[in-house]
C-alpha cells in the first residue's frame, strides 16, 4: 500500500510538470536538485487539398407493369 502511494505521488508530480507553449511544443519540467526545463518539439503535419475526378455510370430507371393471373377462390359453406 505504501509503495502504491509513492508511485502515485511520483506520477502526479511528473504529469504536473508538463505544459504547452504558444508554439504548440511541450515544455517538461523534471524534478532534480534544481528544476530543469526541457522543450520537446512537436512534429508539424501539413495537409494539402486535392481534387479527384471520377466516372460514375449513368443509371436509367423505368417503370414497368405486368399482368398477373390470380386464381379466383370461392368458399362454400356446408349447411
PDB file of N, CA, C and O in Angstrom:
ATOM      1  N   UNK A   1       0.827  -1.189   0.000  1.00  0.00           N
ATOM      2  CA  UNK A   1       0.000   0.000   0.000  1.00  0.00           C
ATOM      3  C   UNK A   1       0.872   1.254   0.000  1.00  0.00           C
ATOM      4  O   UNK A   1       0.597   2.228  -0.701  1.00  0.00           O
ATOM      5  N   UNK A   2       1.942   1.198   0.815  1.00  0.00           N
ATOM      6  CA  UNK A   2       2.819   2.354   0.905  1.00  0.00           C
ATOM      7  C   UNK A   2       3.542   2.598  -0.420  1.00  0.00           C
ATOM      8  O   UNK A   2       3.744   3.743  -0.822  1.00  0.00           O
ATOM      9  N   UNK A   3       3.933   1.503  -1.101  1.00  0.00           N
ATOM     10  CA  UNK A   3       4.612   1.633  -2.398  1.00  0.00           C
ATOM     11  C   UNK A   3       3.690   2.227  -3.448  1.00  0.00           C
ATOM     12  O   UNK A   3       4.128   3.000  -4.299  1.00  0.00           O
ATOM     13  N   UNK A   4       2.405   1.867  -3.389  1.00  0.00           N
ATOM     14  CA  UNK A   4       1.443   2.392  -4.353  1.00  0.00           C
ATOM     15  C   UNK A   4       1.268   3.893  -4.187  1.00  0.00           C
ATOM     16  O   UNK A   4       1.116   4.612  -5.175  1.00  0.00           O
ATOM     17  N   UNK A   5       1.287   4.375  -2.943  1.00  0.00           N
ATOM     18  CA  UNK A   5       1.161   5.815  -2.704  1.00  0.00           C
ATOM     19  C   UNK A   5       2.382   6.571  -3.216  1.00  0.00           C
ATOM     20  O   UNK A   5       2.257   7.675  -3.745  1.00  0.00           O
ATOM     21  N   UNK A   6       3.559   5.976  -3.059  1.00  0.00           N
ATOM     22  CA  UNK A   6       4.782   6.616  -3.551  1.00  0.00           C
ATOM     23  C   UNK A   6       4.751   6.696  -5.070  1.00  0.00           C
ATOM     24  O   UNK A   6       5.099   7.729  -5.642  1.00  0.00           O
ATOM     25  N   UNK A   7       4.339   5.617  -5.730  1.00  0.00           N
ATOM     26  CA  UNK A   7       4.263   5.610  -7.192  1.00  0.00           C
ATOM     27  C   UNK A   7       3.231   6.611  -7.675  1.00  0.00           C
ATOM     28  O   UNK A   7       3.460   7.311  -8.661  1.00  0.00           O
ATOM     29  N   UNK A   8       2.096   6.688  -6.993  1.00  0.00           N
ATOM     30  CA  UNK A   8       1.045   7.639  -7.363  1.00  0.00           C
ATOM     31  C   UNK A   8       1.533   9.077  -7.209  1.00  0.00           C
ATOM     32  O   UNK A   8       1.244   9.921  -8.057  1.00  0.00           O
ATOM     33  N   UNK A   9       2.266   9.362  -6.138  1.00  0.00           N
ATOM     34  CA  UNK A   9       2.783  10.713  -5.918  1.00  0.00           C
ATOM     35  C   UNK A   9       3.815  11.081  -6.987  1.00  0.00           C
ATOM     36  O   UNK A   9       3.832  12.216  -7.465  1.00  0.00           O
ATOM     37  N   UNK A  10       4.666  10.139  -7.362  1.00  0.00           N
ATOM     38  CA  UNK A  10       5.649  10.410  -8.415  1.00  0.00           C
ATOM     39  C   UNK A  10       4.986  10.641  -9.763  1.00  0.00           C
ATOM     40  O   UNK A  10       5.388  11.537 -10.506  1.00  0.00           O
ATOM     41  N   UNK A  11       3.974   9.842 -10.087  1.00  0.00           N
ATOM     42  CA  UNK A  11       3.267  10.009 -11.362  1.00  0.00           C
ATOM     43  C   UNK A  11       2.553  11.349 -11.420  1.00  0.00           C
ATOM     44  O   UNK A  11       2.561  12.009 -12.460  1.00  0.00           O
ATOM     45  N   UNK A  12       1.937  11.761 -10.319  1.00  0.00           N
ATOM     46  CA  UNK A  12       1.242  13.049 -10.292  1.00  0.00           C
ATOM     47  C   UNK A  12       2.236  14.192 -10.448  1.00  0.00           C
ATOM     48  O   UNK A  12       1.945  15.186 -11.112  1.00  0.00           O
ATOM     49  N   UNK A  13       3.402  14.052  -9.842  1.00  0.00           N
ATOM     50  CA  UNK A  13       4.426  15.089  -9.974  1.00  0.00           C
ATOM     51  C   UNK A  13       4.963  15.192 -11.379  1.00  0.00           C
ATOM     52  O   UNK A  13       5.242  16.293 -11.855  1.00  0.00           O
ATOM     53  N   UNK A  14       5.114  14.063 -12.057  1.00  0.00           N
ATOM     54  CA  UNK A  14       5.614  14.083 -13.429  1.00  0.00           C
ATOM     55  C   UNK A  14       4.599  14.703 -14.376  1.00  0.00           C
ATOM     56  O   UNK A  14       4.974  15.452 -15.278  1.00  0.00           O
ATOM     57  N   UNK A  15       3.311  14.400 -14.183  1.00  0.00           N
ATOM     58  CA  UNK A  15       2.281  14.953 -15.062  1.00  0.00           C
ATOM     59  C   UNK A  15       2.062  16.431 -14.812  1.00  0.00           C
ATOM     60  O   UNK A  15       1.688  17.160 -15.730  1.00  0.00           O
ATOM     61  N   UNK A  16       2.283  16.887 -13.595  1.00  0.00           N
ATOM     62  CA  UNK A  16       2.057  18.298 -13.278  1.00  0.00           C
ATOM     63  C   UNK A  16       3.122  19.184 -13.906  1.00  0.00           C
ATOM     64  O   UNK A  16       2.894  20.384 -14.053  1.00  0.00           O
ATOM     65  N   UNK A  17       4.270  18.642 -14.281  1.00  0.00           N
ATOM     66  CA  UNK A  17       5.352  19.436 -14.833  1.00  0.00           C
ATOM     67  C   UNK A  17       5.290  19.616 -16.333  1.00  0.00           C
ATOM     68  O   UNK A  17       6.241  20.147 -16.908  1.00  0.00           O
ATOM     69  N   UNK A  18       4.210  19.198 -17.009  1.00  0.00           N
ATOM     70  CA  UNK A  18       4.098  19.312 -18.465  1.00  0.00           C
ATOM     71  C   UNK A  18       3.155  20.451 -18.826  1.00  0.00           C
ATOM     72  O   UNK A  18       2.055  20.555 -18.283  1.00  0.00           O
ATOM     73  N   UNK A  19       3.596  21.309 -19.753  1.00  0.00           N
ATOM     74  CA  UNK A  19       2.764  22.410 -20.242  1.00  0.00           C
ATOM     75  C   UNK A  19       3.043  22.602 -21.720  1.00  0.00           C
ATOM     76  O   UNK A  19       4.106  22.218 -22.208  1.00  0.00           O
ATOM     77  N   UNK A  20       2.099  23.192 -22.435  1.00  0.00           N
ATOM     78  CA  UNK A  20       2.304  23.535 -23.843  1.00  0.00           C
ATOM     79  C   UNK A  20       2.579  25.030 -23.936  1.00  0.00           C
ATOM     80  O   UNK A  20       1.961  25.827 -23.230  1.00  0.00           O
ATOM     81  N   UNK A  21       3.511  25.406 -24.812  1.00  0.00           N
ATOM     82  CA  UNK A  21       3.763  26.821 -25.020  1.00  0.00           C
ATOM     83  C   UNK A  21       2.961  27.312 -26.217  1.00  0.00           C
ATOM     84  O   UNK A  21       2.184  26.550 -26.792  1.00  0.00           O
ATOM     85  N   UNK A  22       3.138  28.570 -26.598  1.00  0.00           N
ATOM     86  CA  UNK A  22       2.337  29.159 -27.673  1.00  0.00           C
ATOM     87  C   UNK A  22       2.632  28.536 -29.037  1.00  0.00           C
ATOM     88  O   UNK A  22       1.788  28.603 -29.931  1.00  0.00           O
ATOM     89  N   UNK A  23       3.809  27.932 -29.219  1.00  0.00           N
ATOM     90  CA  UNK A  23       4.151  27.286 -30.496  1.00  0.00           C
ATOM     91  C   UNK A  23       3.549  25.898 -30.619  1.00  0.00           C
ATOM     92  O   UNK A  23       3.619  25.295 -31.689  1.00  0.00           O
ATOM     93  N   UNK A  24       2.954  25.371 -29.541  1.00  0.00           N
ATOM     94  CA  UNK A  24       2.400  24.029 -29.568  1.00  0.00           C
ATOM     95  C   UNK A  24       3.381  22.972 -29.104  1.00  0.00           C
ATOM     96  O   UNK A  24       3.060  21.784 -29.104  1.00  0.00           O
ATOM     97  N   UNK A  25       4.601  23.400 -28.698  1.00  0.00           N
ATOM     98  CA  UNK A  25       5.589  22.456 -28.189  1.00  0.00           C
ATOM     99  C   UNK A  25       5.293  22.163 -26.720  1.00  0.00           C
ATOM    100  O   UNK A  25       4.674  22.971 -26.027  1.00  0.00           O
ATOM    101  N   UNK A  26       5.739  21.004 -26.257  1.00  0.00           N
ATOM    102  CA  UNK A  26       5.522  20.604 -24.871  1.00  0.00           C
ATOM    103  C   UNK A  26       6.753  20.964 -24.060  1.00  0.00           C
ATOM    104  O   UNK A  26       7.873  20.606 -24.426  1.00  0.00           O
ATOM    105  N   UNK A  27       6.544  21.679 -22.949  1.00  0.00           N
ATOM    106  CA  UNK A  27       7.626  22.048 -22.052  1.00  0.00           C
ATOM    107  C   UNK A  27       7.525  21.157 -20.827  1.00  0.00           C
ATOM    108  O   UNK A  27       6.493  21.134 -20.156  1.00  0.00           O
ATOM    109  N   UNK A  28       8.600  20.419 -20.532  1.00  0.00           N
ATOM    110  CA  UNK A  28       8.610  19.454 -19.437  1.00  0.00           C
ATOM    111  C   UNK A  28       9.585  19.929 -18.374  1.00  0.00           C
ATOM    112  O   UNK A  28      10.751  20.189 -18.671  1.00  0.00           O
ATOM    113  N   UNK A  29       9.115  20.045 -17.129  1.00  0.00           N
ATOM    114  CA  UNK A  29       9.993  20.370 -16.011  1.00  0.00           C
ATOM    115  C   UNK A  29      10.253  19.086 -15.245  1.00  0.00           C
ATOM    116  O   UNK A  29       9.322  18.433 -14.772  1.00  0.00           O
ATOM    117  N   UNK A  30      11.523  18.731 -15.125  1.00  0.00           N
ATOM    118  CA  UNK A  30      11.883  17.488 -14.439  1.00  0.00           C
ATOM    119  C   UNK A  30      12.404  17.810 -13.048  1.00  0.00           C
ATOM    120  O   UNK A  30      13.199  18.736 -12.883  1.00  0.00           O
ATOM    121  N   UNK A  31      11.966  17.055 -12.045  1.00  0.00           N
ATOM    122  CA  UNK A  31      12.437  17.323 -10.687  1.00  0.00           C
ATOM    123  C   UNK A  31      13.850  16.762 -10.482  1.00  0.00           C
ATOM    124  O   UNK A  31      14.067  15.557 -10.607  1.00  0.00           O
ATOM    125  N   UNK A  32      14.779  17.617 -10.177  1.00  0.00           N
ATOM    126  CA  UNK A  32      16.143  17.241  -9.846  1.00  0.00           C
ATOM    127  C   UNK A  32      16.530  18.089  -8.642  1.00  0.00           C
ATOM    128  O   UNK A  32      15.659  18.675  -7.998  1.00  0.00           O
ATOM    129  N   UNK A  33      17.790  18.164  -8.334  1.00  0.00           N
ATOM    130  CA  UNK A  33      18.214  19.037  -7.243  1.00  0.00           C
ATOM    131  C   UNK A  33      17.798  20.459  -7.573  1.00  0.00           C
ATOM    132  O   UNK A  33      17.349  21.202  -6.700  1.00  0.00           O
ATOM    133  N   UNK A  34      17.948  20.833  -8.830  1.00  0.00           N
ATOM    134  CA  UNK A  34      17.399  22.097  -9.328  1.00  0.00           C
ATOM    135  C   UNK A  34      16.423  21.749 -10.444  1.00  0.00           C
ATOM    136  O   UNK A  34      16.579  20.718 -11.099  1.00  0.00           O
ATOM    137  N   UNK A  35      15.437  22.578 -10.667  1.00  0.00           N
ATOM    138  CA  UNK A  35      14.456  22.320 -11.708  1.00  0.00           C
ATOM    139  C   UNK A  35      15.061  22.648 -13.065  1.00  0.00           C
ATOM    140  O   UNK A  35      15.608  23.734 -13.261  1.00  0.00           O
ATOM    141  N   UNK A  36      14.963  21.718 -13.991  1.00  0.00           N
ATOM    142  CA  UNK A  36      15.479  21.916 -15.334  1.00  0.00           C
ATOM    143  C   UNK A  36      14.292  21.847 -16.293  1.00  0.00           C
ATOM    144  O   UNK A  36      13.445  20.962 -16.177  1.00  0.00           O
ATOM    145  N   UNK A  37      14.237  22.772 -17.230  1.00  0.00           N
ATOM    146  CA  UNK A  37      13.148  22.829 -18.200  1.00  0.00           C
ATOM    147  C   UNK A  37      13.650  22.360 -19.556  1.00  0.00           C
ATOM    148  O   UNK A  37      14.637  22.884 -20.072  1.00  0.00           O
ATOM    149  N   UNK A  38      12.973  21.375 -20.133  1.00  0.00           N
ATOM    150  CA  UNK A  38      13.302  20.863 -21.458  1.00  0.00           C
ATOM    151  C   UNK A  38      12.110  21.129 -22.375  1.00  0.00           C
ATOM    152  O   UNK A  38      10.960  21.016 -21.950  1.00  0.00           O
ATOM    153  N   UNK A  39      12.382  21.481 -23.628  1.00  0.00           N
ATOM    154  CA  UNK A  39      11.328  21.704 -24.607  1.00  0.00           C
ATOM    155  C   UNK A  39      11.341  20.569 -25.612  1.00  0.00           C
ATOM    156  O   UNK A  39      12.373  20.278 -26.217  1.00  0.00           O
ATOM    157  N   UNK A  40      10.197  19.928 -25.788  1.00  0.00           N
ATOM    158  CA  UNK A  40      10.057  18.835 -26.745  1.00  0.00           C
ATOM    159  C   UNK A  40       9.377  19.393 -27.983  1.00  0.00           C
ATOM    160  O   UNK A  40       8.249  19.878 -27.896  1.00  0.00           O
ATOM    161  N   UNK A  41      10.038  19.335 -29.135  1.00  0.00           N
ATOM    162  CA  UNK A  41       9.466  19.853 -30.381  1.00  0.00           C
ATOM    163  C   UNK A  41       8.412  18.887 -30.898  1.00  0.00           C
ATOM    164  O   UNK A  41       8.677  17.694 -31.047  1.00  0.00           O
ATOM    165  N   UNK A  42       7.225  19.397 -31.169  1.00  0.00           N
ATOM    166  CA  UNK A  42       6.141  18.586 -31.706  1.00  0.00           C
ATOM    167  C   UNK A  42       6.278  18.539 -33.225  1.00  0.00           C
ATOM    168  O   UNK A  42       6.663  19.536 -33.836  1.00  0.00           O
ATOM    169  N   UNK A  43       5.970  17.398 -33.847  1.00  0.00           N
ATOM    170  CA  UNK A  43       6.085  17.304 -35.307  1.00  0.00           C
ATOM    171  C   UNK A  43       5.018  18.152 -36.002  1.00  0.00           C
ATOM    172  O   UNK A  43       3.907  18.319 -35.499  1.00  0.00           O
ATOM    173  N   UNK A  44       5.381  18.676 -37.155  1.00  0.00           N
ATOM    174  CA  UNK A  44       4.460  19.503 -37.942  1.00  0.00           C
ATOM    175  C   UNK A  44       3.877  18.639 -39.053  1.00  0.00           C
ATOM    176  O   UNK A  44       4.608  17.994 -39.804  1.00  0.00           O
ATOM    177  N   UNK A  45       2.576  18.636 -39.144  1.00  0.00           N
ATOM    178  CA  UNK A  45       1.892  17.858 -40.176  1.00  0.00           C
ATOM    179  C   UNK A  45       1.233  18.831 -41.134  1.00  0.00           C
ATOM    180  O   UNK A  45       0.422  19.661 -40.723  1.00  0.00           O
ATOM    181  N   UNK A  46       1.578  18.734 -42.404  1.00  0.00           N
ATOM    182  CA  UNK A  46       0.989  19.611 -43.406  1.00  0.00           C
ATOM    183  C   UNK A  46      -0.039  18.840 -44.211  1.00  0.00           C
ATOM    184  O   UNK A  46       0.150  17.661 -44.510  1.00  0.00           O
ATOM    185  N   UNK A  47      -1.121  19.506 -44.559  1.00  0.00           N
ATOM    186  CA  UNK A  47      -2.159  18.891 -45.375  1.00  0.00           C
ATOM    187  C   UNK A  47      -2.323  19.707 -46.644  1.00  0.00           C
ATOM    188  O   UNK A  47      -2.069  20.912 -46.664  1.00  0.00           O
ATOM    189  N   UNK A  48      -2.746  19.042 -47.690  1.00  0.00           N
ATOM    190  CA  UNK A  48      -2.993  19.733 -48.949  1.00  0.00           C
ATOM    191  C   UNK A  48      -4.343  19.296 -49.484  1.00  0.00           C
ATOM    192  O   UNK A  48      -4.839  18.220 -49.150  1.00  0.00           O
ATOM    193  N   UNK A  49      -4.930  20.137 -50.313  1.00  0.00           N
ATOM    194  CA  UNK A  49      -6.229  19.841 -50.892  1.00  0.00           C
ATOM    195  C   UNK A  49      -6.024  19.268 -52.291  1.00  0.00           C
ATOM    196  O   UNK A  49      -5.250  19.807 -53.082  1.00  0.00           O
ATOM    197  N   UNK A  50      -6.715  18.183 -52.588  1.00  0.00           N
ATOM    198  CA  UNK A  50      -6.565  17.525 -53.873  1.00  0.00           C
ATOM    199  C   UNK A  50      -7.947  17.305 -54.463  1.00  0.00           C
ATOM    200  O   UNK A  50      -8.901  17.042 -53.732  1.00  0.00           O
ATOM    201  N   UNK A  51      -8.060  17.410 -55.772  1.00  0.00           N
ATOM    202  CA  UNK A  51      -9.332  17.201 -56.461  1.00  0.00           C
ATOM    203  C   UNK A  51      -9.222  15.925 -57.289  1.00  0.00           C
ATOM    204  O   UNK A  51      -8.265  15.737 -58.040  1.00  0.00           O
ATOM    205  N   UNK A  52     -10.205  15.065 -57.141  1.00  0.00           N
ATOM    206  CA  UNK A  52     -10.221  13.799 -57.874  1.00  0.00           C
ATOM    207  C   UNK A  52     -11.468  13.772 -58.751  1.00  0.00           C
ATOM    208  O   UNK A  52     -12.568  14.078 -58.291  1.00  0.00           O
ATOM    209  N   UNK A  53     -11.289  13.405 -60.010  1.00  0.00           N
ATOM    210  CA  UNK A  53     -12.406  13.279 -60.933  1.00  0.00           C
ATOM    211  C   UNK A  53     -12.711  11.798 -61.112  1.00  0.00           C
ATOM    212  O   UNK A  53     -11.830  11.011 -61.457  1.00  0.00           O
ATOM    213  N   UNK A  54     -13.948  11.431 -60.879  1.00  0.00           N
ATOM    214  CA  UNK A  54     -14.334  10.027 -61.018  1.00  0.00           C
ATOM    215  C   UNK A  54     -15.435   9.913 -62.071  1.00  0.00           C
ATOM    216  O   UNK A  54     -16.196  10.854 -62.297  1.00  0.00           O
ATOM    217  N   UNK A  55     -15.502   8.769 -62.695  1.00  0.00           N
ATOM    218  CA  UNK A  55     -16.523   8.497 -63.695  1.00  0.00           C
ATOM    219  C   UNK A  55     -17.600   7.651 -63.029  1.00  0.00           C
ATOM    220  O   UNK A  55     -17.332   6.558 -62.530  1.00  0.00           O
ATOM    221  N   UNK A  56     -18.810   8.169 -63.032  1.00  0.00           N
ATOM    222  CA  UNK A  56     -19.914   7.420 -62.435  1.00  0.00           C
ATOM    223  C   UNK A  56     -20.840   6.960 -63.558  1.00  0.00           C
ATOM    224  O   UNK A  56     -21.091   7.709 -64.501  1.00  0.00           O
ATOM    225  N   UNK A  57     -21.344   5.746 -63.462  1.00  0.00           N
ATOM    226  CA  UNK A  57     -22.229   5.256 -64.517  1.00  0.00           C
ATOM    227  C   UNK A  57     -23.586   5.963 -64.472  1.00  0.00           C
ATOM    228  O   UNK A  57     -24.076   6.335 -63.405  1.00  0.00           O
ATOM    229  N   UNK A  58     -24.176   6.137 -65.652  1.00  0.00           N
ATOM    230  CA  UNK A  58     -25.486   6.764 -65.738  1.00  0.00           C
ATOM    231  C   UNK A  58     -26.540   5.665 -65.621  1.00  0.00           C
ATOM    232  O   UNK A  58     -26.516   4.688 -66.370  1.00  0.00           O
ATOM    233  N   UNK A  59     -27.441   5.829 -64.697  1.00  0.00           N
ATOM    234  CA  UNK A  59     -28.488   4.845 -64.474  1.00  0.00           C
ATOM    235  C   UNK A  59     -29.814   5.381 -64.979  1.00  0.00           C
ATOM    236  O   UNK A  59     -30.117   6.566 -64.843  1.00  0.00           O
ATOM    237  N   UNK A  60     -30.587   4.499 -65.557  1.00  0.00           N
ATOM    238  CA  UNK A  60     -31.894   4.881 -66.070  1.00  0.00           C
ATOM    239  C   UNK A  60     -32.929   3.993 -65.379  1.00  0.00           C
ATOM    240  O   UNK A  60     -32.823   2.767 -65.409  1.00  0.00           O
ATOM    241  N   UNK A  61     -33.912   4.609 -64.769  1.00  0.00           N
ATOM    242  CA  UNK A  61     -34.950   3.868 -64.051  1.00  0.00           C
ATOM    243  C   UNK A  61     -36.233   3.942 -64.871  1.00  0.00           C
ATOM    244  O   UNK A  61     -36.702   5.026 -65.218  1.00  0.00           O
ATOM    245  N   UNK A  62     -36.787   2.782 -65.173  1.00  0.00           N
ATOM    246  CA  UNK A  62     -38.029   2.723 -65.941  1.00  0.00           C
ATOM    247  C   UNK A  62     -39.102   2.069 -65.094  1.00  0.00           C
ATOM    248  O   UNK A  62     -38.832   1.145 -64.326  1.00  0.00           O
ATOM    249  N   UNK A  63     -40.322   2.561 -65.243  1.00  0.00           N
ATOM    250  CA  UNK A  63     -41.443   1.970 -64.540  1.00  0.00           C
ATOM    251  C   UNK A  63     -42.121   0.984 -65.485  1.00  0.00           C
ATOM    252  O   UNK A  63     -42.395   1.310 -66.640  1.00  0.00           O
ATOM    253  N   UNK A  64     -42.390  -0.221 -64.989  1.00  0.00           N
ATOM    254  CA  UNK A  64     -42.952  -1.268 -65.827  1.00  0.00           C
ATOM    255  C   UNK A  64     -44.114  -1.910 -65.085  1.00  0.00           C
ATOM    256  O   UNK A  64     -44.091  -2.032 -63.860  1.00  0.00           O
ATOM    257  N   UNK A  65     -45.124  -2.317 -65.831  1.00  0.00           N
ATOM    258  CA  UNK A  65     -46.264  -3.002 -65.222  1.00  0.00           C
ATOM    259  C   UNK A  65     -46.395  -4.383 -65.848  1.00  0.00           C
ATOM    260  O   UNK A  65     -46.118  -4.573 -67.032  1.00  0.00           O
ATOM    261  N   UNK A  66     -46.817  -5.329 -65.045  1.00  0.00           N
ATOM    262  CA  UNK A  66     -47.030  -6.696 -65.507  1.00  0.00           C
ATOM    263  C   UNK A  66     -48.453  -7.117 -65.173  1.00  0.00           C
ATOM    264  O   UNK A  66     -49.067  -6.615 -64.232  1.00  0.00           O
ATOM    265  N   UNK A  67     -48.958  -8.049 -65.966  1.00  0.00           N
ATOM    266  CA  UNK A  67     -50.275  -8.611 -65.709  1.00  0.00           C
ATOM    267  C   UNK A  67     -50.075  -9.978 -65.083  1.00  0.00           C
ATOM    268  O   UNK A  67     -49.348 -10.821 -65.607  1.00  0.00           O
ATOM    269  N   UNK A  68     -50.735 -10.182 -63.953  1.00  0.00           N
ATOM    270  CA  UNK A  68     -50.617 -11.462 -63.266  1.00  0.00           C
ATOM    271  C   UNK A  68     -51.962 -12.166 -63.290  1.00  0.00           C
ATOM    272  O   UNK A  68     -53.011 -11.531 -63.180  1.00  0.00           O
ATOM    273  N   UNK A  69     -51.923 -13.465 -63.435  1.00  0.00           N
ATOM    274  CA  UNK A  69     -53.133 -14.270 -63.417  1.00  0.00           C
ATOM    275  C   UNK A  69     -53.294 -14.791 -61.989  1.00  0.00           C
ATOM    276  O   UNK A  69     -52.446 -15.529 -61.487  1.00  0.00           O
ATOM    277  N   UNK A  70     -54.383 -14.401 -61.350  1.00  0.00           N
ATOM    278  CA  UNK A  70     -54.634 -14.805 -59.971  1.00  0.00           C
ATOM    279  C   UNK A  70     -55.855 -15.711 -59.979  1.00  0.00           C
ATOM    280  O   UNK A  70     -56.881 -15.349 -60.553  1.00  0.00           O
ATOM    281  N   UNK A  71     -55.768 -16.871 -59.360  1.00  0.00           N
ATOM    282  CA  UNK A  71     -56.941 -17.764 -59.351  1.00  0.00           C
ATOM    283  C   UNK A  71     -58.048 -17.189 -58.463  1.00  0.00           C
ATOM    284  O   UNK A  71     -57.781 -16.555 -57.441  1.00  0.00           O
ATOM    285  N   UNK A  72     -59.276 -17.421 -58.872  1.00  0.00           N
ATOM    286  CA  UNK A  72     -60.411 -16.963 -58.106  1.00  0.00           C
ATOM    287  C   UNK A  72     -60.859 -18.119 -57.211  1.00  0.00           C
ATOM    288  O   UNK A  72     -61.099 -19.233 -57.676  1.00  0.00           O
ATOM    289  N   UNK A  73     -60.959 -17.829 -55.951  1.00  0.00           N
ATOM    290  CA  UNK A  73     -61.311 -18.845 -54.965  1.00  0.00           C
ATOM    291  C   UNK A  73     -62.668 -18.479 -54.375  1.00  0.00           C
ATOM    292  O   UNK A  73     -62.899 -17.352 -53.937  1.00  0.00           O
ATOM    293  N   UNK A  74     -63.555 -19.467 -54.377  1.00  0.00           N
ATOM    294  CA  UNK A  74     -64.862 -19.261 -53.722  1.00  0.00           C
ATOM    295  C   UNK A  74     -65.010 -20.283 -52.601  1.00  0.00           C
ATOM    296  O   UNK A  74     -64.596 -21.434 -52.739  1.00  0.00           O
ATOM    297  N   UNK A  75     -65.581 -19.867 -51.531  1.00  0.00           N
ATOM    298  CA  UNK A  75     -65.752 -20.728 -50.368  1.00  0.00           C
ATOM    299  C   UNK A  75     -67.234 -20.999 -50.214  1.00  0.00           C
ATOM    300  O   UNK A  75     -68.045 -20.075 -50.148  1.00  0.00           O
ATOM    301  N   UNK A  76     -67.585 -22.300 -50.155  1.00  0.00           N
ATOM    302  CA  UNK A  76     -68.971 -22.712 -49.956  1.00  0.00           C
ATOM    303  C   UNK A  76     -69.101 -23.233 -48.538  1.00  0.00           C
ATOM    304  O   UNK A  76     -68.282 -24.028 -48.078  1.00  0.00           O
ATOM    305  N   UNK A  77     -70.132 -22.779 -47.855  1.00  0.00           N
ATOM    306  CA  UNK A  77     -70.376 -23.257 -46.509  1.00  0.00           C
ATOM    307  C   UNK A  77     -71.315 -24.439 -46.594  1.00  0.00           C
ATOM    308  O   UNK A  77     -72.280 -24.421 -47.358  1.00  0.00           O
ATOM    309  N   UNK A  78     -71.039 -25.458 -45.818  1.00  0.00           N
ATOM    310  CA  UNK A  78     -71.937 -26.601 -45.745  1.00  0.00           C
ATOM    311  C   UNK A  78     -73.088 -26.255 -44.805  1.00  0.00           C
ATOM    312  O   UNK A  78     -72.885 -25.666 -43.743  1.00  0.00           O
ATOM    313  N   UNK A  79     -74.273 -26.623 -45.203  1.00  0.00           N
ATOM    314  CA  UNK A  79     -75.417 -26.325 -44.301  1.00  0.00           C
ATOM    315  C   UNK A  79     -75.465 -27.223 -43.106  1.00  0.00           C
ATOM    316  O   UNK A  79     -76.360 -27.092 -42.271  1.00  0.00           O
TER     317      UNK A  79
END
